[in-house]
Amino acid sequence: MKVRLVREYRFEAAHRLPHVPEGHKCQRLHGHSFKIELAIAGPVNDQTGWFIDFGELDEIWAPLYDALDHRYLNDVPGLENPTSEVLSRWLWERLQPKLPQLVRVTVHETCDARCEYEGD
């Protein structure tokens, strides 16, 4: 049996978008309550009955949370232009080597706007 699991994480951060047109509201400093969804896919172990322990995902996520939570994202290396698109790829690049089962990173910037990234 093959499954897809999705784990949600949240962090608070501020940013500004430096490359938007002059006068655009996102050019000003502002913050978001980001929600991140990590989707992984693979086979269920017949003995344990699960694909992966969610605690293992939590351990992989922890250093990224520490790097992002209550930070000014523009100061994080690689996030100088911290759009949801750039952030989703930034997360993928740091997660996928440790989590090869990763199939999608979703960044929810607001409750009704998100970016889904599935690698290049």
Phi and psi restraints in degrees (range 20) as a CNS / XPLOR table:
assign (resid 1 and name C) (resid 2 and name N)
       (resid 2 and name CA) (resid 2 and name C) 1.0 -110.6 20.0 2
assign (resid 2 and name N) (resid 2 and name CA)
       (resid 2 and name C) (resid 3 and name N) 1.0 139.1 20.0 2
assign (resid 2 and name C) (resid 3 and name N)
       (resid 3 and name CA) (resid 3 and name C) 1.0 -132.8 20.0 2
assign (resid 3 and name N) (resid 3 and name CA)
       (resid 3 and name C) (resid 4 and name N) 1.0 165.2 20.0 2
assign (resid 3 and name C) (resid 4 and name N)
       (resid 4 and name CA) (resid 4 and name C) 1.0 -121.2 20.0 2
assign (resid 4 and name N) (resid 4 and name CA)
       (resid 4 and name C) (resid 5 and name N) 1.0 125.3 20.0 2
assign (resid 4 and name C) (resid 5 and name N)
       (resid 5 and name CA) (resid 5 and name C) 1.0 -109.7 20.0 2
assign (resid 5 and name N) (resid 5 and name CA)
       (resid 5 and name C) (resid 6 and name N) 1.0 146.1 20.0 2
assign (resid 5 and name C) (resid 6 and name N)
       (resid 6 and name CA) (resid 6 and name C) 1.0 -128.9 20.0 2
assign (resid 6 and name N) (resid 6 and name CA)
       (resid 6 and name C) (resid 7 and name N) 1.0 128.2 20.0 2
assign (resid 6 and name C) (resid 7 and name N)
       (resid 7 and name CA) (resid 7 and name C) 1.0 -118.4 20.0 2
assign (resid 7 and name N) (resid 7 and name CA)
       (resid 7 and name C) (resid 8 and name N) 1.0 134.4 20.0 2
assign (resid 7 and name C) (resid 8 and name N)
       (resid 8 and name CA) (resid 8 and name C) 1.0 -101.4 20.0 2
assign (resid 8 and name N) (resid 8 and name CA)
       (resid 8 and name C) (resid 9 and name N) 1.0 142.5 20.0 2
assign (resid 8 and name C) (resid 9 and name N)
       (resid 9 and name CA) (resid 9 and name C) 1.0 -135.3 20.0 2
assign (resid 9 and name N) (resid 9 and name CA)
       (resid 9 and name C) (resid 10 and name N) 1.0 157.8 20.0 2
assign (resid 9 and name C) (resid 10 and name N)
       (resid 10 and name CA) (resid 10 and name C) 1.0 -136.7 20.0 2
assign (resid 10 and name N) (resid 10 and name CA)
       (resid 10 and name C) (resid 11 and name N) 1.0 149.2 20.0 2
assign (resid 10 and name C) (resid 11 and name N)
       (resid 11 and name CA) (resid 11 and name C) 1.0 -154.4 20.0 2
assign (resid 11 and name N) (resid 11 and name CA)
       (resid 11 and name C) (resid 12 and name N) 1.0 159.2 20.0 2
assign (resid 11 and name C) (resid 12 and name N)
       (resid 12 and name CA) (resid 12 and name C) 1.0 -109.9 20.0 2
assign (resid 12 and name N) (resid 12 and name CA)
       (resid 12 and name C) (resid 13 and name N) 1.0 135.5 20.0 2
assign (resid 12 and name C) (resid 13 and name N)
       (resid 13 and name CA) (resid 13 and name C) 1.0 -158.9 20.0 2
assign (resid 13 and name N) (resid 13 and name CA)
       (resid 13 and name C) (resid 14 and name N) 1.0 158.6 20.0 2
assign (resid 13 and name C) (resid 14 and name N)
       (resid 14 and name CA) (resid 14 and name C) 1.0 -109.4 20.0 2
assign (resid 14 and name N) (resid 14 and name CA)
       (resid 14 and name C) (resid 15 and name N) 1.0 155.3 20.0 2
assign (resid 14 and name C) (resid 15 and name N)
       (resid 15 and name CA) (resid 15 and name C) 1.0 -164.3 20.0 2
assign (resid 15 and name N) (resid 15 and name CA)
       (resid 15 and name C) (resid 16 and name N) 1.0 173.6 20.0 2
assign (resid 15 and name C) (resid 16 and name N)
       (resid 16 and name CA) (resid 16 and name C) 1.0 -145.1 20.0 2
assign (resid 16 and name N) (resid 16 and name CA)
       (resid 16 and name C) (resid 17 and name N) 1.0 152.2 20.0 2
assign (resid 16 and name C) (resid 17 and name N)
       (resid 17 and name CA) (resid 17 and name C) 1.0 -103.4 20.0 2
assign (resid 17 and name N) (resid 17 and name CA)
       (resid 17 and name C) (resid 18 and name N) 1.0 109.1 20.0 2
assign (resid 17 and name C) (resid 18 and name N)
       (resid 18 and name CA) (resid 18 and name C) 1.0 -77.0 20.0 2
assign (resid 18 and name N) (resid 18 and name CA)
       (resid 18 and name C) (resid 19 and name N) 1.0 -13.7 20.0 2
assign (resid 18 and name C) (resid 19 and name N)
       (resid 19 and name CA) (resid 19 and name C) 1.0 -110.7 20.0 2
assign (resid 19 and name N) (resid 19 and name CA)
       (resid 19 and name C) (resid 20 and name N) 1.0 14.7 20.0 2
assign (resid 19 and name C) (resid 20 and name N)
       (resid 20 and name CA) (resid 20 and name C) 1.0 -83.9 20.0 2
assign (resid 20 and name N) (resid 20 and name CA)
       (resid 20 and name C) (resid 21 and name N) 1.0 163.3 20.0 2
assign (resid 20 and name C) (resid 21 and name N)
       (resid 21 and name CA) (resid 21 and name C) 1.0 -59.2 20.0 2
assign (resid 21 and name N) (resid 21 and name CA)
       (resid 21 and name C) (resid 22 and name N) 1.0 148.6 20.0 2
assign (resid 21 and name C) (resid 22 and name N)
       (resid 22 and name CA) (resid 22 and name C) 1.0 -51.4 20.0 2
assign (resid 22 and name N) (resid 22 and name CA)
       (resid 22 and name C) (resid 23 and name N) 1.0 132.6 20.0 2
assign (resid 22 and name C) (resid 23 and name N)
       (resid 23 and name CA) (resid 23 and name C) 1.0 89.0 20.0 2
assign (resid 23 and name N) (resid 23 and name CA)
       (resid 23 and name C) (resid 24 and name N) 1.0 -7.9 20.0 2
assign (resid 23 and name C) (resid 24 and name N)
       (resid 24 and name CA) (resid 24 and name C) 1.0 -66.3 20.0 2
assign (resid 24 and name N) (resid 24 and name CA)
       (resid 24 and name C) (resid 25 and name N) 1.0 137.6 20.0 2
assign (resid 24 and name C) (resid 25 and name N)
       (resid 25 and name CA) (resid 25 and name C) 1.0 -60.2 20.0 2
assign (resid 25 and name N) (resid 25 and name CA)
       (resid 25 and name C) (resid 26 and name N) 1.0 -29.6 20.0 2
assign (resid 25 and name C) (resid 26 and name N)
       (resid 26 and name CA) (resid 26 and name C) 1.0 -76.9 20.0 2
assign (resid 26 and name N) (resid 26 and name CA)
       (resid 26 and name C) (resid 27 and name N) 1.0 -5.2 20.0 2
assign (resid 26 and name C) (resid 27 and name N)
       (resid 27 and name CA) (resid 27 and name C) 1.0 -74.9 20.0 2
assign (resid 27 and name N) (resid 27 and name CA)
       (resid 27 and name C) (resid 28 and name N) 1.0 -22.9 20.0 2
assign (resid 27 and name C) (resid 28 and name N)
       (resid 28 and name CA) (resid 28 and name C) 1.0 -83.0 20.0 2
assign (resid 28 and name N) (resid 28 and name CA)
       (resid 28 and name C) (resid 29 and name N) 1.0 152.5 20.0 2
assign (resid 28 and name C) (resid 29 and name N)
       (resid 29 and name CA) (resid 29 and name C) 1.0 -60.8 20.0 2
assign (resid 29 and name N) (resid 29 and name CA)
       (resid 29 and name C) (resid 30 and name N) 1.0 130.7 20.0 2
assign (resid 29 and name C) (resid 30 and name N)
       (resid 30 and name CA) (resid 30 and name C) 1.0 -156.7 20.0 2
assign (resid 30 and name N) (resid 30 and name CA)
       (resid 30 and name C) (resid 31 and name N) 1.0 169.9 20.0 2
assign (resid 30 and name C) (resid 31 and name N)
       (resid 31 and name CA) (resid 31 and name C) 1.0 -128.0 20.0 2
assign (resid 31 and name N) (resid 31 and name CA)
       (resid 31 and name C) (resid 32 and name N) 1.0 165.5 20.0 2
assign (resid 31 and name C) (resid 32 and name N)
       (resid 32 and name CA) (resid 32 and name C) 1.0 -140.2 20.0 2
assign (resid 32 and name N) (resid 32 and name CA)
       (resid 32 and name C) (resid 33 and name N) 1.0 154.9 20.0 2
assign (resid 32 and name C) (resid 33 and name N)
       (resid 33 and name CA) (resid 33 and name C) 1.0 -98.3 20.0 2
assign (resid 33 and name N) (resid 33 and name CA)
       (resid 33 and name C) (resid 34 and name N) 1.0 91.9 20.0 2
assign (resid 33 and name C) (resid 34 and name N)
       (resid 34 and name CA) (resid 34 and name C) 1.0 -75.2 20.0 2
assign (resid 34 and name N) (resid 34 and name CA)
       (resid 34 and name C) (resid 35 and name N) 1.0 140.1 20.0 2
assign (resid 34 and name C) (resid 35 and name N)
       (resid 35 and name CA) (resid 35 and name C) 1.0 -118.1 20.0 2
assign (resid 35 and name N) (resid 35 and name CA)
       (resid 35 and name C) (resid 36 and name N) 1.0 130.3 20.0 2
assign (resid 35 and name C) (resid 36 and name N)
       (resid 36 and name CA) (resid 36 and name C) 1.0 -114.8 20.0 2
assign (resid 36 and name N) (resid 36 and name CA)
       (resid 36 and name C) (resid 37 and name N) 1.0 133.4 20.0 2
assign (resid 36 and name C) (resid 37 and name N)
       (resid 37 and name CA) (resid 37 and name C) 1.0 -115.1 20.0 2
assign (resid 37 and name N) (resid 37 and name CA)
       (resid 37 and name C) (resid 38 and name N) 1.0 127.7 20.0 2
assign (resid 37 and name C) (resid 38 and name N)
       (resid 38 and name CA) (resid 38 and name C) 1.0 -108.9 20.0 2
assign (resid 38 and name N) (resid 38 and name CA)
       (resid 38 and name C) (resid 39 and name N) 1.0 120.9 20.0 2
assign (resid 38 and name C) (resid 39 and name N)
       (resid 39 and name CA) (resid 39 and name C) 1.0 -107.5 20.0 2
assign (resid 39 and name N) (resid 39 and name CA)
       (resid 39 and name C) (resid 40 and name N) 1.0 129.4 20.0 2
assign (resid 39 and name C) (resid 40 and name N)
       (resid 40 and name CA) (resid 40 and name C) 1.0 -126.8 20.0 2
assign (resid 40 and name N) (resid 40 and name CA)
       (resid 40 and name C) (resid 41 and name N) 1.0 152.7 20.0 2
assign (resid 40 and name C) (resid 41 and name N)
       (resid 41 and name CA) (resid 41 and name C) 1.0 -138.4 20.0 2
assign (resid 41 and name N) (resid 41 and name CA)
       (resid 41 and name C) (resid 42 and name N) 1.0 144.9 20.0 2
assign (resid 41 and name C) (resid 42 and name N)
       (resid 42 and name CA) (resid 42 and name C) 1.0 170.8 20.0 2
assign (resid 42 and name N) (resid 42 and name CA)
       (resid 42 and name C) (resid 43 and name N) 1.0 -175.5 20.0 2
assign (resid 42 and name C) (resid 43 and name N)
       (resid 43 and name CA) (resid 43 and name C) 1.0 -81.7 20.0 2
assign (resid 43 and name N) (resid 43 and name CA)
       (resid 43 and name C) (resid 44 and name N) 1.0 147.0 20.0 2
assign (resid 43 and name C) (resid 44 and name N)
       (resid 44 and name CA) (resid 44 and name C) 1.0 -81.2 20.0 2
assign (resid 44 and name N) (resid 44 and name CA)
       (resid 44 and name C) (resid 45 and name N) 1.0 133.5 20.0 2
assign (resid 44 and name C) (resid 45 and name N)
       (resid 45 and name CA) (resid 45 and name C) 1.0 -72.7 20.0 2
assign (resid 45 and name N) (resid 45 and name CA)
       (resid 45 and name C) (resid 46 and name N) 1.0 123.0 20.0 2
assign (resid 45 and name C) (resid 46 and name N)
       (resid 46 and name CA) (resid 46 and name C) 1.0 -59.9 20.0 2
assign (resid 46 and name N) (resid 46 and name CA)
       (resid 46 and name C) (resid 47 and name N) 1.0 -34.0 20.0 2
assign (resid 46 and name C) (resid 47 and name N)
       (resid 47 and name CA) (resid 47 and name C) 1.0 -76.1 20.0 2
assign (resid 47 and name N) (resid 47 and name CA)
       (resid 47 and name C) (resid 48 and name N) 1.0 -47.4 20.0 2
assign (resid 47 and name C) (resid 48 and name N)
       (resid 48 and name CA) (resid 48 and name C) 1.0 -83.9 20.0 2
assign (resid 48 and name N) (resid 48 and name CA)
       (resid 48 and name C) (resid 49 and name N) 1.0 -26.9 20.0 2
assign (resid 48 and name C) (resid 49 and name N)
       (resid 49 and name CA) (resid 49 and name C) 1.0 82.3 20.0 2
assign (resid 49 and name N) (resid 49 and name CA)
       (resid 49 and name C) (resid 50 and name N) 1.0 7.0 20.0 2
assign (resid 49 and name C) (resid 50 and name N)
       (resid 50 and name CA) (resid 50 and name C) 1.0 -133.2 20.0 2
assign (resid 50 and name N) (resid 50 and name CA)
       (resid 50 and name C) (resid 51 and name N) 1.0 164.8 20.0 2
assign (resid 50 and name C) (resid 51 and name N)
       (resid 51 and name CA) (resid 51 and name C) 1.0 -86.6 20.0 2
assign (resid 51 and name N) (resid 51 and name CA)
       (resid 51 and name C) (resid 52 and name N) 1.0 -47.6 20.0 2
assign (resid 51 and name C) (resid 52 and name N)
       (resid 52 and name CA) (resid 52 and name C) 1.0 -153.4 20.0 2
assign (resid 52 and name N) (resid 52 and name CA)
       (resid 52 and name C) (resid 53 and name N) 1.0 148.7 20.0 2
assign (resid 52 and name C) (resid 53 and name N)
       (resid 53 and name CA) (resid 53 and name C) 1.0 -75.8 20.0 2
assign (resid 53 and name N) (resid 53 and name CA)
       (resid 53 and name C) (resid 54 and name N) 1.0 126.5 20.0 2
assign (resid 53 and name C) (resid 54 and name N)
       (resid 54 and name CA) (resid 54 and name C) 1.0 -58.8 20.0 2
assign (resid 54 and name N) (resid 54 and name CA)
       (resid 54 and name C) (resid 55 and name N) 1.0 -27.5 20.0 2
assign (resid 54 and name C) (resid 55 and name N)
       (resid 55 and name CA) (resid 55 and name C) 1.0 -61.2 20.0 2
assign (resid 55 and name N) (resid 55 and name CA)
       (resid 55 and name C) (resid 56 and name N) 1.0 -33.4 20.0 2
assign (resid 55 and name C) (resid 56 and name N)
       (resid 56 and name CA) (resid 56 and name C) 1.0 -65.0 20.0 2
assign (resid 56 and name N) (resid 56 and name CA)
       (resid 56 and name C) (resid 57 and name N) 1.0 -40.3 20.0 2
assign (resid 56 and name C) (resid 57 and name N)
       (resid 57 and name CA) (resid 57 and name C) 1.0 -63.4 20.0 2
assign (resid 57 and name N) (resid 57 and name CA)
       (resid 57 and name C) (resid 58 and name N) 1.0 -42.3 20.0 2
assign (resid 57 and name C) (resid 58 and name N)
       (resid 58 and name CA) (resid 58 and name C) 1.0 -59.4 20.0 2
assign (resid 58 and name N) (resid 58 and name CA)
       (resid 58 and name C) (resid 59 and name N) 1.0 -40.1 20.0 2
assign (resid 58 and name C) (resid 59 and name N)
       (resid 59 and name CA) (resid 59 and name C) 1.0 -65.7 20.0 2
assign (resid 59 and name N) (resid 59 and name CA)
       (resid 59 and name C) (resid 60 and name N) 1.0 -38.0 20.0 2
assign (resid 59 and name C) (resid 60 and name N)
       (resid 60 and name CA) (resid 60 and name C) 1.0 -69.7 20.0 2
assign (resid 60 and name N) (resid 60 and name CA)
       (resid 60 and name C) (resid 61 and name N) 1.0 -36.8 20.0 2
assign (resid 60 and name C) (resid 61 and name N)
       (resid 61 and name CA) (resid 61 and name C) 1.0 -73.0 20.0 2
assign (resid 61 and name N) (resid 61 and name CA)
       (resid 61 and name C) (resid 62 and name N) 1.0 -32.3 20.0 2
assign (resid 61 and name C) (resid 62 and name N)
       (resid 62 and name CA) (resid 62 and name C) 1.0 -50.6 20.0 2
assign (resid 62 and name N) (resid 62 and name CA)
       (resid 62 and name C) (resid 63 and name N) 1.0 -47.5 20.0 2
assign (resid 62 and name C) (resid 63 and name N)
       (resid 63 and name CA) (resid 63 and name C) 1.0 -65.6 20.0 2
assign (resid 63 and name N) (resid 63 and name CA)
       (resid 63 and name C) (resid 64 and name N) 1.0 -30.8 20.0 2
assign (resid 63 and name C) (resid 64 and name N)
       (resid 64 and name CA) (resid 64 and name C) 1.0 -71.3 20.0 2
assign (resid 64 and name N) (resid 64 and name CA)
       (resid 64 and name C) (resid 65 and name N) 1.0 -41.0 20.0 2
assign (resid 64 and name C) (resid 65 and name N)
       (resid 65 and name CA) (resid 65 and name C) 1.0 -56.6 20.0 2
assign (resid 65 and name N) (resid 65 and name CA)
       (resid 65 and name C) (resid 66 and name N) 1.0 -47.0 20.0 2
assign (resid 65 and name C) (resid 66 and name N)
       (resid 66 and name CA) (resid 66 and name C) 1.0 -61.2 20.0 2
assign (resid 66 and name N) (resid 66 and name CA)
       (resid 66 and name C) (resid 67 and name N) 1.0 -33.8 20.0 2
assign (resid 66 and name C) (resid 67 and name N)
       (resid 67 and name CA) (resid 67 and name C) 1.0 -76.1 20.0 2
assign (resid 67 and name N) (resid 67 and name CA)
       (resid 67 and name C) (resid 68 and name N) 1.0 -22.6 20.0 2
assign (resid 67 and name C) (resid 68 and name N)
       (resid 68 and name CA) (resid 68 and name C) 1.0 -110.4 20.0 2
assign (resid 68 and name N) (resid 68 and name CA)
       (resid 68 and name C) (resid 69 and name N) 1.0 -35.0 20.0 2
assign (resid 68 and name C) (resid 69 and name N)
       (resid 69 and name CA) (resid 69 and name C) 1.0 -67.0 20.0 2
assign (resid 69 and name N) (resid 69 and name CA)
       (resid 69 and name C) (resid 70 and name N) 1.0 129.5 20.0 2
assign (resid 69 and name C) (resid 70 and name N)
       (resid 70 and name CA) (resid 70 and name C) 1.0 55.1 20.0 2
assign (resid 70 and name N) (resid 70 and name CA)
       (resid 70 and name C) (resid 71 and name N) 1.0 42.4 20.0 2
assign (resid 70 and name C) (resid 71 and name N)
       (resid 71 and name CA) (resid 71 and name C) 1.0 -119.1 20.0 2
assign (resid 71 and name N) (resid 71 and name CA)
       (resid 71 and name C) (resid 72 and name N) 1.0 163.2 20.0 2
assign (resid 71 and name C) (resid 72 and name N)
       (resid 72 and name CA) (resid 72 and name C) 1.0 -91.9 20.0 2
assign (resid 72 and name N) (resid 72 and name CA)
       (resid 72 and name C) (resid 73 and name N) 1.0 105.4 20.0 2
assign (resid 72 and name C) (resid 73 and name N)
       (resid 73 and name CA) (resid 73 and name C) 1.0 -59.0 20.0 2
assign (resid 73 and name N) (resid 73 and name CA)
       (resid 73 and name C) (resid 74 and name N) 1.0 -32.3 20.0 2
assign (resid 73 and name C) (resid 74 and name N)
       (resid 74 and name CA) (resid 74 and name C) 1.0 -59.7 20.0 2
assign (resid 74 and name N) (resid 74 and name CA)
       (resid 74 and name C) (resid 75 and name N) 1.0 -22.3 20.0 2
assign (resid 74 and name C) (resid 75 and name N)
       (resid 75 and name CA) (resid 75 and name C) 1.0 -87.4 20.0 2
assign (resid 75 and name N) (resid 75 and name CA)
       (resid 75 and name C) (resid 76 and name N) 1.0 -8.7 20.0 2
assign (resid 75 and name C) (resid 76 and name N)
       (resid 76 and name CA) (resid 76 and name C) 1.0 -81.4 20.0 2
assign (resid 76 and name N) (resid 76 and name CA)
       (resid 76 and name C) (resid 77 and name N) 1.0 124.1 20.0 2
assign (resid 76 and name C) (resid 77 and name N)
       (resid 77 and name CA) (resid 77 and name C) 1.0 -53.3 20.0 2
assign (resid 77 and name N) (resid 77 and name CA)
       (resid 77 and name C) (resid 78 and name N) 1.0 127.8 20.0 2
assign (resid 77 and name C) (resid 78 and name N)
       (resid 78 and name CA) (resid 78 and name C) 1.0 94.6 20.0 2
assign (resid 78 and name N) (resid 78 and name CA)
       (resid 78 and name C) (resid 79 and name N) 1.0 -10.2 20.0 2
assign (resid 78 and name C) (resid 79 and name N)
       (resid 79 and name CA) (resid 79 and name C) 1.0 -119.0 20.0 2
assign (resid 79 and name N) (resid 79 and name CA)
       (resid 79 and name C) (resid 80 and name N) 1.0 33.4 20.0 2
assign (resid 79 and name C) (resid 80 and name N)
       (resid 80 and name CA) (resid 80 and name C) 1.0 -63.4 20.0 2
assign (resid 80 and name N) (resid 80 and name CA)
       (resid 80 and name C) (resid 81 and name N) 1.0 -25.7 20.0 2
assign (resid 80 and name C) (resid 81 and name N)
       (resid 81 and name CA) (resid 81 and name C) 1.0 -122.7 20.0 2
assign (resid 81 and name N) (resid 81 and name CA)
       (resid 81 and name C) (resid 82 and name N) 1.0 76.2 20.0 2
assign (resid 81 and name C) (resid 82 and name N)
       (resid 82 and name CA) (resid 82 and name C) 1.0 -82.0 20.0 2
assign (resid 82 and name N) (resid 82 and name CA)
       (resid 82 and name C) (resid 83 and name N) 1.0 63.3 20.0 2
assign (resid 82 and name C) (resid 83 and name N)
       (resid 83 and name CA) (resid 83 and name C) 1.0 -73.0 20.0 2
assign (resid 83 and name N) (resid 83 and name CA)
       (resid 83 and name C) (resid 84 and name N) 1.0 166.1 20.0 2
assign (resid 83 and name C) (resid 84 and name N)
       (resid 84 and name CA) (resid 84 and name C) 1.0 -61.3 20.0 2
assign (resid 84 and name N) (resid 84 and name CA)
       (resid 84 and name C) (resid 85 and name N) 1.0 -35.3 20.0 2
assign (resid 84 and name C) (resid 85 and name N)
       (resid 85 and name CA) (resid 85 and name C) 1.0 -63.9 20.0 2
assign (resid 85 and name N) (resid 85 and name CA)
       (resid 85 and name C) (resid 86 and name N) 1.0 -47.6 20.0 2
assign (resid 85 and name C) (resid 86 and name N)
       (resid 86 and name CA) (resid 86 and name C) 1.0 -66.0 20.0 2
assign (resid 86 and name N) (resid 86 and name CA)
       (resid 86 and name C) (resid 87 and name N) 1.0 -42.0 20.0 2
assign (resid 86 and name C) (resid 87 and name N)
       (resid 87 and name CA) (resid 87 and name C) 1.0 -63.0 20.0 2
assign (resid 87 and name N) (resid 87 and name CA)
       (resid 87 and name C) (resid 88 and name N) 1.0 -40.6 20.0 2
assign (resid 87 and name C) (resid 88 and name N)
       (resid 88 and name CA) (resid 88 and name C) 1.0 -63.8 20.0 2
assign (resid 88 and name N) (resid 88 and name CA)
       (resid 88 and name C) (resid 89 and name N) 1.0 -41.3 20.0 2
assign (resid 88 and name C) (resid 89 and name N)
       (resid 89 and name CA) (resid 89 and name C) 1.0 -69.7 20.0 2
assign (resid 89 and name N) (resid 89 and name CA)
       (resid 89 and name C) (resid 90 and name N) 1.0 -39.2 20.0 2
assign (resid 89 and name C) (resid 90 and name N)
       (resid 90 and name CA) (resid 90 and name C) 1.0 -58.1 20.0 2
assign (resid 90 and name N) (resid 90 and name CA)
       (resid 90 and name C) (resid 91 and name N) 1.0 -44.5 20.0 2
assign (resid 90 and name C) (resid 91 and name N)
       (resid 91 and name CA) (resid 91 and name C) 1.0 -64.3 20.0 2
assign (resid 91 and name N) (resid 91 and name CA)
       (resid 91 and name C) (resid 92 and name N) 1.0 -46.1 20.0 2
assign (resid 91 and name C) (resid 92 and name N)
       (resid 92 and name CA) (resid 92 and name C) 1.0 -55.4 20.0 2
assign (resid 92 and name N) (resid 92 and name CA)
       (resid 92 and name C) (resid 93 and name N) 1.0 -47.4 20.0 2
assign (resid 92 and name C) (resid 93 and name N)
       (resid 93 and name CA) (resid 93 and name C) 1.0 -62.4 20.0 2
assign (resid 93 and name N) (resid 93 and name CA)
       (resid 93 and name C) (resid 94 and name N) 1.0 -27.2 20.0 2
assign (resid 93 and name C) (resid 94 and name N)
       (resid 94 and name CA) (resid 94 and name C) 1.0 -91.7 20.0 2
assign (resid 94 and name N) (resid 94 and name CA)
       (resid 94 and name C) (resid 95 and name N) 1.0 -26.6 20.0 2
assign (resid 94 and name C) (resid 95 and name N)
       (resid 95 and name CA) (resid 95 and name C) 1.0 -88.5 20.0 2
assign (resid 95 and name N) (resid 95 and name CA)
       (resid 95 and name C) (resid 96 and name N) 1.0 -42.4 20.0 2
assign (resid 95 and name C) (resid 96 and name N)
       (resid 96 and name CA) (resid 96 and name C) 1.0 -59.3 20.0 2
assign (resid 96 and name N) (resid 96 and name CA)
       (resid 96 and name C) (resid 97 and name N) 1.0 -38.9 20.0 2
assign (resid 96 and name C) (resid 97 and name N)
       (resid 97 and name CA) (resid 97 and name C) 1.0 -61.3 20.0 2
assign (resid 97 and name N) (resid 97 and name CA)
       (resid 97 and name C) (resid 98 and name N) 1.0 -31.7 20.0 2
assign (resid 97 and name C) (resid 98 and name N)
       (resid 98 and name CA) (resid 98 and name C) 1.0 -92.1 20.0 2
assign (resid 98 and name N) (resid 98 and name CA)
       (resid 98 and name C) (resid 99 and name N) 1.0 -14.9 20.0 2
assign (resid 98 and name C) (resid 99 and name N)
       (resid 99 and name CA) (resid 99 and name C) 1.0 -137.5 20.0 2
assign (resid 99 and name N) (resid 99 and name CA)
       (resid 99 and name C) (resid 100 and name N) 1.0 73.3 20.0 2
assign (resid 99 and name C) (resid 100 and name N)
       (resid 100 and name CA) (resid 100 and name C) 1.0 -64.3 20.0 2
assign (resid 100 and name N) (resid 100 and name CA)
       (resid 100 and name C) (resid 101 and name N) 1.0 -13.7 20.0 2
assign (resid 100 and name C) (resid 101 and name N)
       (resid 101 and name CA) (resid 101 and name C) 1.0 -79.3 20.0 2
assign (resid 101 and name N) (resid 101 and name CA)
       (resid 101 and name C) (resid 102 and name N) 1.0 -2.9 20.0 2
assign (resid 101 and name C) (resid 102 and name N)
       (resid 102 and name CA) (resid 102 and name C) 1.0 -62.4 20.0 2
assign (resid 102 and name N) (resid 102 and name CA)
       (resid 102 and name C) (resid 103 and name N) 1.0 129.1 20.0 2
assign (resid 102 and name C) (resid 103 and name N)
       (resid 103 and name CA) (resid 103 and name C) 1.0 -119.0 20.0 2
assign (resid 103 and name N) (resid 103 and name CA)
       (resid 103 and name C) (resid 104 and name N) 1.0 -18.8 20.0 2
assign (resid 103 and name C) (resid 104 and name N)
       (resid 104 and name CA) (resid 104 and name C) 1.0 -160.6 20.0 2
assign (resid 104 and name N) (resid 104 and name CA)
       (resid 104 and name C) (resid 105 and name N) 1.0 140.6 20.0 2
assign (resid 104 and name C) (resid 105 and name N)
       (resid 105 and name CA) (resid 105 and name C) 1.0 -117.8 20.0 2
assign (resid 105 and name N) (resid 105 and name CA)
       (resid 105 and name C) (resid 106 and name N) 1.0 126.0 20.0 2
assign (resid 105 and name C) (resid 106 and name N)
       (resid 106 and name CA) (resid 106 and name C) 1.0 -116.9 20.0 2
assign (resid 106 and name N) (resid 106 and name CA)
       (resid 106 and name C) (resid 107 and name N) 1.0 127.4 20.0 2
assign (resid 106 and name C) (resid 107 and name N)
       (resid 107 and name CA) (resid 107 and name C) 1.0 -109.6 20.0 2
assign (resid 107 and name N) (resid 107 and name CA)
       (resid 107 and name C) (resid 108 and name N) 1.0 116.3 20.0 2
assign (resid 107 and name C) (resid 108 and name N)
       (resid 108 and name CA) (resid 108 and name C) 1.0 -96.7 20.0 2
assign (resid 108 and name N) (resid 108 and name CA)
       (resid 108 and name C) (resid 109 and name N) 1.0 111.3 20.0 2
assign (resid 108 and name C) (resid 109 and name N)
       (resid 109 and name CA) (resid 109 and name C) 1.0 -83.0 20.0 2
assign (resid 109 and name N) (resid 109 and name CA)
       (resid 109 and name C) (resid 110 and name N) 1.0 -36.8 20.0 2
assign (resid 109 and name C) (resid 110 and name N)
       (resid 110 and name CA) (resid 110 and name C) 1.0 -135.2 20.0 2
assign (resid 110 and name N) (resid 110 and name CA)
       (resid 110 and name C) (resid 111 and name N) 1.0 179.0 20.0 2
assign (resid 110 and name C) (resid 111 and name N)
       (resid 111 and name CA) (resid 111 and name C) 1.0 -70.1 20.0 2
assign (resid 111 and name N) (resid 111 and name CA)
       (resid 111 and name C) (resid 112 and name N) 1.0 -14.6 20.0 2
assign (resid 111 and name C) (resid 112 and name N)
       (resid 112 and name CA) (resid 112 and name C) 1.0 -129.1 20.0 2
assign (resid 112 and name N) (resid 112 and name CA)
       (resid 112 and name C) (resid 113 and name N) 1.0 17.7 20.0 2
assign (resid 112 and name C) (resid 113 and name N)
       (resid 113 and name CA) (resid 113 and name C) 1.0 -140.1 20.0 2
assign (resid 113 and name N) (resid 113 and name CA)
       (resid 113 and name C) (resid 114 and name N) 1.0 129.5 20.0 2
assign (resid 113 and name C) (resid 114 and name N)
       (resid 114 and name CA) (resid 114 and name C) 1.0 -147.1 20.0 2
assign (resid 114 and name N) (resid 114 and name CA)
       (resid 114 and name C) (resid 115 and name N) 1.0 163.7 20.0 2
assign (resid 114 and name C) (resid 115 and name N)
       (resid 115 and name CA) (resid 115 and name C) 1.0 -126.8 20.0 2
assign (resid 115 and name N) (resid 115 and name CA)
       (resid 115 and name C) (resid 116 and name N) 1.0 130.4 20.0 2
assign (resid 115 and name C) (resid 116 and name N)
       (resid 116 and name CA) (resid 116 and name C) 1.0 -110.3 20.0 2
assign (resid 116 and name N) (resid 116 and name CA)
       (resid 116 and name C) (resid 117 and name N) 1.0 130.2 20.0 2
assign (resid 116 and name C) (resid 117 and name N)
       (resid 117 and name CA) (resid 117 and name C) 1.0 -127.1 20.0 2
assign (resid 117 and name N) (resid 117 and name CA)
       (resid 117 and name C) (resid 118 and name N) 1.0 132.2 20.0 2
assign (resid 117 and name C) (resid 118 and name N)
       (resid 118 and name CA) (resid 118 and name C) 1.0 -122.6 20.0 2
assign (resid 118 and name N) (resid 118 and name CA)
       (resid 118 and name C) (resid 119 and name N) 1.0 26.6 20.0 2
assign (resid 118 and name C) (resid 119 and name N)
       (resid 119 and name CA) (resid 119 and name C) 1.0 85.1 20.0 2
assign (resid 119 and name N) (resid 119 and name CA)
       (resid 119 and name C) (resid 120 and name N) 1.0 167.5 20.0 2
